[in-house]
């Protein structure tokens, strides 16, 4: 997925997604100047966020 597709998939802006890539918060790879994402990496990130959020509420 490219940045636009991935941002729509997770419900974030393209700017926010690029910031997350810059901070290495979400897995991505580059081909030339393009930032690309594997769907599996995004799904893993979503699962991690869900786990972190559910543990924060249980404390």
Secondary structure, DSSP 8 states (H G I E B T S, - for coil): -BHHHHHHHHT--HHHHHHHHHTT-S--EEETTEEE--HHHHHHHHHHHHHHHHHHHH-
